[in-house]
Structure formats: structure tokens, C-alpha cells
Amino acid sequence: MSKIFLIGIGGAGMNKLALLLKDFGNKVFGSDIKSNRKTEKLQNKGINIYIGHNKNNINKSIDLVIYSSAIPSSNEELIQAKKLGITIKKRGEALAEITKKFKTIVVSGTHGKTTTTALIGHILKENGKKTNVYIGGGEEKFDSFDKTAKLFVIESDESDRSFLFFKPKILVITNIDKDHLGAYQNSFKNLKQAFKTLQDKSEKKVICGDDKNVFSIANLSDTNTFFYSIKNKKANIFATNIKYSASETEFDLFYLRKFIGKGFLPSYGDKNVLNVLAAISVAHLSGIKIKDTLTSLKSFSMPNRRMKIRGEIGGITVIDDHADHPTEIESTLNAIKKHFPSKRIIAVFQPHRYSRVNELKQNIAKPFHYADIIISTDIYPAFEAPIKGINGSVINKWIKEKNEKKEVYYGKQLEDVTRILRKILKRNDLIVLLGPGDIENFSPFLIRFLKGVTCEKKH
């Protein structure tokens, strides 16, 4: 048994790593700047957590210290670990080391990783494959890990280059977009090269043929490269005749141009059809019949905050989504518009991190054309310090400039959003919450607010 300390244990990826390490028989403990739902969950599972970083938390009895990308080099626990000569690893490096004995299925890409990873894990488990699934977000159905499993499905992370630690048996690349360029010397070319490096050391590759950036790095002559598409019927896996309803997406599935059957997904949009095709491809390469995979999809439920319907109150629908990058936002709003064409869409957007907004600049204001009304809030900073000239009111100004014919409002705090909604809401509206910050906790409050508004109107 190793004694392992995690600095930043309450982070999305770190808390899942803590559970993995514990299930694999290690003594796990750690620290974080403040308590949250994730740290409380870990404590309930017997993992000791210090609130606040203190060098006295680190001593020579510790075998390994793991830290997240959110932890600065000035962190006193990290400095103390170096002083004591304790082995130190970044989260991604540690995860790659732990999982190298398994057949690793690594899901990479700028968008769609969480849903694709969840789909692959679900299909493999439903078809009797002993599988571990590592997803950074709060997917509790994948919270337990088995050392005797043969397969390990991993949602990788390109934001800090840590995906380059892996040597996958099967690699999925969903798409490549301009994001996290700060880790790549602000060069999109360098970002694409990193994906190519990962691709070149992977045994089998599952590639989205509809993404021009992914396609540009693919080795078309490699017989171990497997393409999926909704545009090119020459792809190995191809979907067409896509139909949308308020509860699901339906499509016709072809393998090597032969019709296999109809696929169903309890979610929305072409982007999720592509995610399904990636998962079907991986399952096929893992020895599962495609028809069995299609059957497995019927019992799949979408990951948390991936176009999740939170409720319908008084004819008003609330959908919760993680999107904060322009490509993700546009794709989400487009999908919702297709599935709910008669509803007035109100997008509530909480920008995430000063550095991301600074990187995207006014591009962050462009993807809202599928919304009818836009409400933006102040920036959720995560662990970052403010950047001069980058704030919520500036973003709202950009959104107004890019969407001159739309109603655009600014609610600095999430509490201000309800004040705005009270004035503008109509029956049959659809509210979509966008962003990975603390807006993730807003939907229960919003549901209670809507119930109150409905009661007021009745009386």
C-alpha cells in the first residue's frame, strides 16, 4: 500500500483520481483551498482532506504527491514535498502510469470528450466487458474502479498537455479547435502537432472524418485508422437520415456502406450523433457487434450537464449544459433549436475563466444567433486572478454588438438573472444554462423560482 497525497483534491479530475487510487488499495488523502461537494463525497468514503494548503500536511511518510494543473509552483505543500525529496507527479502523468497495465481507450478532442467517454463505458459494460471509466466530471455511475478489469476508458486532457503521457491501444479524436493555446505557445499549429504526436503512438485510431483539423493530421493509408462521419458515406461508420424530437435523436446507421439499423440517443444535435458514432466505432474495434451496441444505446443516459432537461414548470423548460467555448455554445443552441423549434430560447451564459475569455476575445460573443434572448453574467474566475479589461460587462457589450437585433441583458450575479427573468418570461419559453462554473448549481434554485412565479400567476 502506497501513501499518496493529492494537492487540489477537490478538482474535477483529482477527486476521481482519488477514488481510483483508493479502490486500487492505496492510502489516499489530500488538501484543497475550500470544501465543496466533491471533497465532502471523498470524506464520506473515508478519505481524509485538509481544508487549506499547509506545508505541515506533507511529511516523509508520504510516498507520492500528485498535483493538478490549478496548483501554482509557489504552493507551500508542493515546495515542501520537493524539499523532502518525495516523488511528485502531475495528475495526467500519474493517471497514465496507473493505467498503462490496462488496454487503454483514450478519448481526446476539444469538445465532446465527456459524452463520448460515457457512451463507450456504458456500451462496453452493457456488453459484459470488465471496464474502468475515468471521467473528470461528476459521473457517479463510474465512481468505482476494479483492478481486475481488462479495459480502461479515459477522458484525456489537452489543456495542460497531459494527454501526451498516454500510449493508447485505441485513441479517439473527436475534433480539434482553438482552445487552451496558452499551453502550446499560443500556436494552433503546435496544438494540432500535439494531437498528431498522440495519434502516432496509438495502436488504433478512431477519427472524426467531419472535422477538417482532425482529418488534416490523419494518416489516410493507415489500416488501423477508423473513420466515422455524418457527411461522408465512405467512412467506416456513417449515419444519415437524422431526425429530431423533443426527447431523442434518431438516425440510420451504416457500416462500410451497409445499412445496419436505426440508432437512438436520448439527447440532441448532430454533435451527439458524432459522439455516438465514435463510441460505436470503439465498441466494434473491441469485439462488440454493432447491432448489440445499438441495443445498448437504449439504456444510456447523458452525463451530467450535457443538455440535461432539469424540468418543465408552467410550460417553461429548463436545460442545463456545460458549454462555454463558442463552438460548443453554437452547437448546443443549434441542437436545441432543432429539437424545440416552437420555443423561444433564452440563453443564460456564465463566461468561464479570465484567461479563456482573453484568449477568445470577441469571438466569445458570436455563437448566440440561435438564441432569441441572451443573459450574460460576470466571469466565473475558477482559480484565476482578474485580467485588466476583461470582465462580465465587457463581454455583455460584445454580445450586444454581435447580436444587435436580439434582446441582451446583463445580470452580474446569478441571483440577478432571476430578476431579469421575472420581467421577460412567457409560457413556452426554454431557458438554457451555459457554462462550467458555479452556474452548475443554479438549476435547482431556478426551478424553485419558476414554481414560485407560476404560483403567483395562478393567484
Backbone torsions as a table, in degrees:
resi	resn	phi	psi	omega
1	MET	NA	127.4	176.7
2	SER	-96.7	150.4	177.4
3	LYS	-102.5	115.4	-170.1
4	ILE	-124.6	129.5	-179.1
5	PHE	-111.5	129.0	-179.6
6	LEU	-110.0	118.2	176.5
7	ILE	-88.9	120.9	-173.9
8	GLY	86.4	38.0	-172.0
9	ILE	-65.5	-18.3	-179.0
10	GLY	-85.7	-1.4	179.0
11	GLY	-70.4	162.5	-173.8
12	ALA	-57.3	-48.8	-179.3
13	GLY	-79.6	-32.3	-175.3
14	MET	-70.6	-37.7	-178.5
15	ASN	-67.0	-34.3	177.1
16	LYS	-70.3	-36.4	176.6
17	LEU	-64.9	-37.0	177.4
18	ALA	-60.8	-43.4	178.3
19	LEU	-63.7	-41.3	178.6
20	LEU	-61.1	-48.8	-178.8
21	LEU	-62.5	-39.8	179.0
22	LYS	-65.2	-46.1	-179.7
23	ASP	-64.2	-23.9	178.6
24	PHE	-88.9	10.2	170.0
25	GLY	94.2	15.9	-179.4
26	ASN	-95.8	156.8	171.2
27	LYS	-86.5	113.1	-171.9
28	VAL	-116.7	133.7	170.9
29	PHE	-152.7	173.7	-175.6
30	GLY	-177.4	-168.3	-176.5
31	SER	-143.5	157.9	171.8
32	ASP	-153.3	160.7	-174.1
33	ILE	-66.8	-29.9	177.8
34	LYS	-153.8	162.6	179.0
35	SER	-78.1	146.4	173.6
36	ASN	-149.0	-176.3	-177.8
37	ARG	-61.6	-33.8	-178.9
38	LYS	-69.6	-42.5	178.7
39	THR	-66.8	-36.9	178.7
40	GLU	-64.6	-39.1	178.2
41	LYS	-63.8	-41.9	179.1
42	LEU	-65.0	-41.0	178.6
43	GLN	-63.1	-36.9	177.3
44	ASN	-65.9	-20.8	177.6
45	LYS	-95.5	11.2	174.5
46	GLY	88.4	15.1	178.6
47	ILE	-95.8	122.5	-177.8
48	ASN	-78.0	131.0	-176.8
49	ILE	-130.6	130.1	173.5
50	TYR	-91.9	130.4	175.5
51	ILE	-93.3	117.2	-172.4
52	GLY	102.2	143.4	179.7
53	HIS	-93.4	130.2	-177.4
54	ASN	-146.8	131.4	-177.2
55	LYS	-60.8	-24.2	-180.0
56	ASN	-70.8	-10.8	175.4
57	ASN	-73.5	-15.4	-175.5
58	ILE	-107.2	126.2	177.1
59	ASN	-140.6	174.4	-172.4
60	LYS	-68.7	-12.7	179.7
61	SER	-74.4	-12.7	-178.0
62	ILE	-80.2	132.9	-179.6
63	ASP	-87.8	-33.0	-174.1
64	LEU	-149.9	135.8	172.6
65	VAL	-114.2	129.4	177.8
66	ILE	-117.8	136.7	-179.9
67	TYR	-132.4	155.1	-178.5
68	SER	-92.4	168.4	-179.9
69	SER	-67.9	-14.3	178.4
70	ALA	-79.4	-10.4	-176.0
71	ILE	-89.9	121.6	-179.7
72	PRO	-76.5	159.9	-180.0
73	SER	-64.7	-17.7	-179.9
74	SER	-83.4	-1.5	-179.4
75	ASN	-59.4	129.0	-172.7
76	GLU	-68.1	-28.8	176.6
77	GLU	-70.1	-39.3	178.0
78	LEU	-65.4	-43.1	178.4
79	ILE	-62.3	-42.2	-179.8
80	GLN	-65.3	-39.7	178.9
81	ALA	-62.6	-40.9	177.5
82	LYS	-64.7	-41.1	-179.0
83	LYS	-63.1	-36.2	-178.4
84	LEU	-86.2	-2.6	177.8
85	GLY	75.2	22.1	179.2
86	ILE	-76.7	141.9	176.1
87	THR	-62.3	132.1	-177.1
88	ILE	-125.3	134.0	177.7
89	LYS	-138.8	147.9	170.8
90	LYS	-73.4	158.8	-177.0
91	ARG	-54.1	-49.6	-177.0
92	GLY	-63.1	-39.6	178.9
93	GLU	-64.5	-43.4	179.5
94	ALA	-64.2	-42.0	-179.8
95	LEU	-63.8	-42.0	178.6
96	ALA	-63.5	-39.2	179.6
97	GLU	-65.7	-43.3	-178.3
98	ILE	-65.8	-37.2	-170.5
99	THR	-95.0	-0.5	-173.2
100	LYS	-67.9	-19.5	179.1
101	LYS	-79.7	-9.8	179.9
102	PHE	-97.4	166.4	167.7
103	LYS	-78.4	105.4	-172.7
104	THR	-91.5	131.4	173.3
105	ILE	-112.0	106.1	-172.6
106	VAL	-102.9	124.0	179.3
107	VAL	-100.6	120.2	-179.3
108	SER	-125.8	169.3	-179.7
109	GLY	134.8	160.1	-179.0
110	THR	-73.3	-38.6	-177.2
111	HIS	-129.9	152.0	171.6
112	GLY	87.4	4.2	-175.4
113	LYS	-65.1	-45.7	-175.4
114	THR	-62.3	-48.9	-179.4
115	THR	-63.3	-43.6	-179.5
116	THR	-63.9	-42.7	178.3
117	THR	-62.2	-44.0	179.3
118	ALA	-63.5	-41.3	178.1
119	LEU	-61.5	-47.1	-179.7
120	ILE	-61.5	-47.7	179.6
121	GLY	-59.3	-43.8	-180.0
122	HIS	-61.9	-48.1	-177.3
123	ILE	-63.2	-45.5	-179.2
124	LEU	-62.4	-44.8	-179.6
125	LYS	-66.3	-41.6	180.0
126	GLU	-62.4	-25.5	-178.5
127	ASN	-104.2	24.1	169.2
128	GLY	81.0	13.0	178.5
129	LYS	-88.5	124.8	176.9
130	LYS	-70.8	111.7	-167.4
131	THR	-137.5	135.0	167.3
132	ASN	-98.0	146.5	-178.7
133	VAL	-132.1	122.3	177.9
134	TYR	-110.3	111.4	175.5
135	ILE	-123.7	129.7	-175.9
136	GLY	-63.2	-32.7	-177.9
137	GLY	-75.3	-172.9	-172.5
138	GLY	-88.8	57.0	178.5
139	GLU	-90.0	94.5	-173.3
140	GLU	-66.9	-24.7	-179.1
141	LYS	-67.7	-13.4	177.0
142	PHE	-112.9	28.7	-174.9
143	ASP	-83.0	-10.6	-179.6
144	SER	-110.4	149.1	-174.5
145	PHE	-131.9	143.3	-174.0
146	ASP	-121.2	119.6	-179.4
147	LYS	-65.3	-21.4	-177.1
148	THR	-89.5	-2.3	178.7
149	ALA	-64.1	153.5	178.4
150	LYS	-93.8	-33.5	-173.6
151	LEU	-109.9	148.5	176.2
152	PHE	-137.8	112.7	178.7
153	VAL	-95.1	127.7	-171.1
154	ILE	-128.3	126.1	168.4
155	GLU	-81.2	112.3	-175.4
156	SER	-88.6	175.1	-174.2
157	ASP	-136.0	113.7	177.8
158	GLU	-89.6	-9.9	-172.3
159	SER	-63.6	-28.3	179.0
160	ASP	-121.6	16.8	178.9
161	ARG	70.3	7.0	-173.8
162	SER	-69.7	-16.3	178.4
163	PHE	-66.6	-16.6	-179.6
164	LEU	-74.4	-9.0	175.8
165	PHE	-74.5	-18.2	-174.2
166	PHE	-86.4	154.4	171.4
167	LYS	-130.2	82.8	-168.2
168	PRO	-70.9	147.2	166.5
169	LYS	-73.8	-42.1	173.6
170	ILE	-130.7	128.9	177.1
171	LEU	-113.6	133.6	171.0
172	VAL	-108.5	132.1	169.5
173	ILE	-119.9	110.5	-175.8
174	THR	-78.9	-40.0	-178.8
175	ASN	-175.2	165.9	174.5
176	ILE	-133.5	122.8	-177.2
177	ASP	-132.4	166.5	-179.3
178	LYS	-76.7	96.4	-179.3
179	ASP	-154.1	149.0	179.3
180	HIS	56.7	34.2	-176.5
181	LEU	-67.8	-18.3	178.1
182	GLY	-59.4	-27.9	178.7
183	ALA	-81.5	-3.3	-175.8
184	TYR	-128.9	38.3	179.6
185	GLN	54.2	34.7	179.7
186	ASN	55.1	34.3	-177.5
187	SER	-123.0	119.2	176.1
188	PHE	-66.0	-33.1	177.1
189	LYS	-60.0	-42.2	178.7
190	ASN	-65.9	-38.0	177.8
191	LEU	-61.9	-47.2	179.2
192	LYS	-62.6	-37.4	179.1
193	GLN	-64.3	-35.9	177.8
194	ALA	-63.6	-42.9	176.4
195	PHE	-62.7	-39.1	178.9
196	LYS	-65.2	-39.1	177.7
197	THR	-59.9	-44.9	178.1
198	LEU	-64.6	-42.1	179.4
199	GLN	-60.3	-43.4	-173.9
200	ASP	-68.4	-21.0	178.3
201	LYS	-103.5	12.7	177.9
202	SER	-98.3	144.1	-178.6
203	GLU	-70.9	-50.4	178.8
204	LYS	-125.3	145.3	-175.7
205	LYS	-125.4	130.4	174.6
206	VAL	-110.3	114.0	-165.6
207	ILE	-120.4	134.9	173.7
208	CYS	-77.4	111.8	-178.5
209	GLY	-75.5	-8.4	-178.0
210	ASP	-93.4	-7.3	179.5
211	ASP	-99.4	115.6	-173.4
212	LYS	-62.9	-31.8	-178.9
213	ASN	-73.3	-38.1	175.2
214	VAL	-67.0	-45.6	-177.5
215	PHE	-60.9	-32.3	-177.0
216	SER	-69.0	-22.0	179.8
217	ILE	-103.3	-5.0	-177.0
218	ALA	-73.4	146.0	174.7
219	ASN	-92.1	100.2	-172.3
220	LEU	-67.5	-21.6	-178.6
221	SER	-92.3	-3.2	-178.4
222	ASP	-78.6	117.7	-178.6
223	THR	-69.6	-12.2	177.3
224	ASN	-92.8	9.4	176.2
225	THR	-101.5	127.9	-173.1
226	PHE	-119.5	120.4	-175.3
227	PHE	-101.4	144.3	171.4
228	TYR	-128.9	152.9	-171.9
229	SER	-163.3	156.1	166.4
230	ILE	-115.4	6.9	-178.5
231	LYS	-118.4	-32.1	-173.1
232	ASN	-114.6	108.4	-176.6
233	LYS	-70.1	-7.9	176.4
234	LYS	-80.9	-9.2	179.1
235	ALA	-63.7	157.1	178.4
236	ASN	-58.1	-47.0	176.8
237	ILE	-117.8	127.8	-173.9
238	PHE	-138.2	137.0	176.7
239	ALA	-121.5	141.0	178.1
240	THR	-146.7	-179.3	-179.6
241	ASN	53.7	48.4	-177.5
242	ILE	-76.5	128.7	-178.6
243	LYS	-122.9	144.2	-174.2
244	TYR	-117.7	139.4	171.0
245	SER	-139.5	176.8	-177.6
246	ALA	-70.3	-13.3	-176.5
247	SER	-116.6	-18.6	-175.0
248	GLU	-161.7	171.7	171.3
249	THR	-118.4	134.6	-179.5
250	GLU	-119.0	145.5	179.2
251	PHE	-152.7	159.5	173.2
252	ASP	-94.2	132.2	-175.6
253	LEU	-109.4	133.8	177.8
254	PHE	-123.5	140.3	172.0
255	TYR	-121.5	121.1	-175.7
256	LEU	49.9	45.6	176.4
257	ARG	70.3	7.2	178.1
258	LYS	-103.4	129.4	179.9
259	PHE	-66.9	127.8	-178.5
260	ILE	-103.3	-42.4	-178.6
261	GLY	164.5	-176.8	179.1
262	LYS	-93.0	139.1	176.6
263	GLY	-110.0	147.5	179.7
264	PHE	-131.4	140.9	176.9
265	LEU	-137.0	129.4	-179.8
266	PRO	-78.9	54.2	178.3
267	SER	-158.7	-168.0	-167.0
268	TYR	-126.5	149.0	164.7
269	GLY	95.3	153.8	178.3
270	ASP	-61.7	-33.7	-178.0
271	LYS	-61.2	-35.7	179.6
272	ASN	-78.5	-25.4	171.0
273	VAL	-63.8	-42.7	177.2
274	LEU	-62.4	-40.3	177.5
275	ASN	-61.3	-40.1	177.8
276	VAL	-64.0	-42.5	-179.7
277	LEU	-62.7	-37.3	175.8
278	ALA	-61.8	-44.1	-179.1
279	ALA	-66.7	-41.0	177.2
280	ILE	-60.7	-40.4	179.4
281	SER	-62.4	-46.2	179.4
282	VAL	-63.0	-43.9	179.5
283	ALA	-60.7	-41.6	178.0
284	HIS	-61.0	-45.1	179.2
285	LEU	-68.6	-17.1	178.5
286	SER	-95.8	8.1	173.6
287	GLY	92.0	15.1	179.9
288	ILE	-99.9	132.9	179.1
289	LYS	-64.8	140.8	-175.6
290	ILE	-62.5	-37.3	178.7
291	LYS	-64.3	-35.3	176.8
292	ASP	-67.7	-35.8	176.7
293	THR	-63.6	-43.6	179.0
294	LEU	-60.6	-37.2	176.6
295	THR	-65.1	-40.3	-179.2
296	SER	-62.6	-31.5	-177.7
297	LEU	-62.2	-25.3	-176.5
298	LYS	-65.7	-22.6	-179.1
299	SER	-104.7	8.9	-178.5
300	PHE	-81.4	140.1	171.7
301	SER	-120.4	140.7	-175.1
302	MET	-64.6	148.8	176.0
303	PRO	-61.4	163.1	-179.3
304	ASN	-58.3	133.5	175.6
305	ARG	62.0	32.0	169.7
306	ARG	-114.9	87.0	-176.3
307	MET	49.6	49.6	-180.0
308	LYS	-86.9	127.0	172.7
309	ILE	-78.3	119.6	-177.8
310	ARG	-92.5	-19.1	178.6
311	GLY	162.4	167.5	173.7
312	GLU	-133.8	117.5	-175.5
313	ILE	-125.7	120.8	178.7
314	GLY	58.3	34.1	-179.7
315	GLY	82.9	0.4	-179.9
316	ILE	-102.4	123.5	-178.3
317	THR	-96.3	139.5	177.1
318	VAL	-117.9	123.3	176.9
319	ILE	-119.5	139.6	-176.1
320	ASP	-115.5	130.1	-178.6
321	ASP	-145.7	148.0	-174.4
322	HIS	-79.1	-12.5	-168.1
323	ALA	-58.5	135.6	171.3
324	ASP	-141.6	-14.4	175.5
325	HIS	-83.1	143.5	-177.3
326	PRO	-51.1	-42.2	179.6
327	THR	-62.1	-43.6	179.8
328	GLU	-64.9	-44.5	-178.2
329	ILE	-61.8	-47.7	-179.9
330	GLU	-60.5	-43.3	-179.5
331	SER	-64.1	-42.5	179.7
332	THR	-64.6	-48.1	-178.4
333	LEU	-66.6	-36.9	176.8
334	ASN	-62.2	-45.0	179.9
335	ALA	-62.8	-43.5	-179.5
336	ILE	-64.7	-39.6	178.8
337	LYS	-62.4	-39.5	179.9
338	LYS	-67.7	-38.3	-176.1
339	HIS	-83.7	-25.0	-178.9
340	PHE	-128.7	63.4	-172.2
341	PRO	-64.5	-22.9	-176.0
342	SER	-91.8	-5.1	-175.8
343	LYS	-93.3	148.1	171.8
344	ARG	-84.0	122.0	-173.4
345	ILE	-95.9	123.6	176.0
346	ILE	-109.3	112.0	179.6
347	ALA	-92.9	122.0	175.0
348	VAL	-107.1	112.0	-170.3
349	PHE	-115.8	123.1	173.1
350	GLN	-108.5	106.1	178.4
351	PRO	-59.5	151.6	-173.5
352	HIS	-123.3	120.2	174.9
353	ARG	69.3	133.2	178.4
354	TYR	-63.1	-41.0	-176.3
355	SER	-64.3	-38.9	-179.8
356	ARG	-67.0	-45.1	178.9
357	VAL	-62.1	-41.6	179.8
358	ASN	-63.3	-34.6	179.2
359	GLU	-71.7	-40.7	-176.1
360	LEU	-83.5	-27.4	-177.4
361	LYS	50.9	-135.5	-172.6
362	GLN	-71.4	-10.1	175.1
363	ASN	-61.1	-24.4	-178.9
364	ILE	-67.2	-16.7	-177.4
365	ALA	-94.1	-5.0	-171.1
366	LYS	-82.4	-27.8	-164.5
367	PRO	-87.3	18.2	-171.2
368	PHE	-100.2	14.3	-174.2
369	HIS	-68.5	-17.4	177.2
370	TYR	-85.6	-8.0	176.4
371	ALA	-90.9	151.5	176.7
372	ASP	-92.3	-35.1	179.4
373	ILE	-134.2	141.0	-179.0
374	ILE	-125.5	129.2	172.4
375	ILE	-120.6	120.4	176.7
376	SER	-113.6	154.1	-177.5
377	THR	-117.2	-175.8	173.4
378	ASP	-68.4	165.9	-178.8
379	ILE	-74.5	135.1	170.2
380	TYR	-83.5	117.3	-169.0
381	PRO	-80.2	-17.3	-169.6
382	ALA	56.0	-122.0	-177.6
383	PHE	-102.3	11.4	-170.3
384	GLU	-95.0	152.5	172.6
385	ALA	-84.1	152.1	-179.9
386	PRO	-60.5	153.9	174.0
387	ILE	-115.7	129.6	-177.0
388	LYS	-56.8	131.4	177.5
389	GLY	84.6	-1.5	179.4
390	ILE	-116.4	108.1	179.5
391	ASN	-155.9	175.6	-175.0
392	GLY	-62.5	-39.2	-178.1
393	SER	-69.1	-33.2	176.3
394	VAL	-65.7	-43.7	178.6
395	ILE	-62.1	-42.6	179.5
396	ASN	-61.5	-38.3	176.7
397	LYS	-62.3	-43.8	177.8
398	TRP	-60.7	-43.2	-179.1
399	ILE	-62.6	-41.4	178.2
400	LYS	-62.5	-41.0	-179.1
401	GLU	-66.3	-36.2	-178.1
402	LYS	-84.6	-13.9	-175.6
403	ASN	-132.4	59.4	-171.2
404	GLU	-60.3	-31.4	-174.9
405	LYS	-91.8	3.4	-178.2
406	LYS	-107.9	158.0	172.6
407	GLU	-77.7	124.0	-179.8
408	VAL	-128.4	129.4	-178.2
409	TYR	-126.4	157.5	176.9
410	TYR	-122.5	121.0	172.9
411	GLY	-118.9	105.2	-172.4
412	LYS	-53.8	-48.4	177.6
413	GLN	-108.7	160.9	179.7
414	LEU	-61.7	-30.1	177.7
415	GLU	-62.7	-30.8	179.1
416	ASP	-70.4	-24.0	-178.6
417	VAL	-62.7	-40.8	-179.1
418	THR	-65.0	-34.2	177.4
419	ARG	-62.7	-40.9	178.4
420	ILE	-68.5	-44.7	-178.7
421	LEU	-61.0	-38.2	-179.8
422	ARG	-56.0	-33.6	-177.0
423	LYS	-81.9	-27.3	-168.6
424	ILE	-113.5	-14.3	-172.5
425	LEU	-64.1	141.8	173.6
426	LYS	-132.6	156.4	175.4
427	ARG	-59.7	143.1	-179.6
428	ASN	79.8	8.9	173.0
429	ASP	-72.4	158.1	172.7
430	LEU	-127.4	122.6	178.5
431	ILE	-102.3	125.6	175.8
432	VAL	-117.1	124.1	180.0
433	LEU	-92.4	127.2	-172.9
434	LEU	-124.1	130.1	174.8
435	GLY	132.4	150.4	-178.5
436	PRO	-94.7	4.5	-178.3
437	GLY	-81.4	-149.5	-177.2
438	ASP	-74.9	2.8	169.3
439	ILE	-62.9	-17.8	177.3
440	GLU	-62.6	-21.7	179.7
441	ASN	-97.6	3.9	-170.7
442	PHE	-84.1	-27.7	-172.1
443	SER	-60.8	-41.0	177.8
444	PRO	-61.0	-40.3	177.6
445	PHE	-63.6	-42.0	-179.5
446	LEU	-65.0	-40.5	178.6
447	ILE	-61.2	-45.0	178.4
448	ARG	-62.3	-40.8	178.0
449	PHE	-60.8	-45.3	-178.8
450	LEU	-65.1	-36.7	176.7
451	LYS	-63.4	-38.8	178.1
452	GLY	-66.2	-42.3	178.6
453	VAL	-63.1	-41.4	179.3
454	THR	-62.1	-42.1	178.5
455	CYS	-64.1	-39.9	179.2
456	GLU	-60.2	-43.1	-177.4
457	LYS	-68.6	-31.5	178.8
458	LYS	-68.3	-31.1	-177.9
459	HIS	-98.2	NA	NA
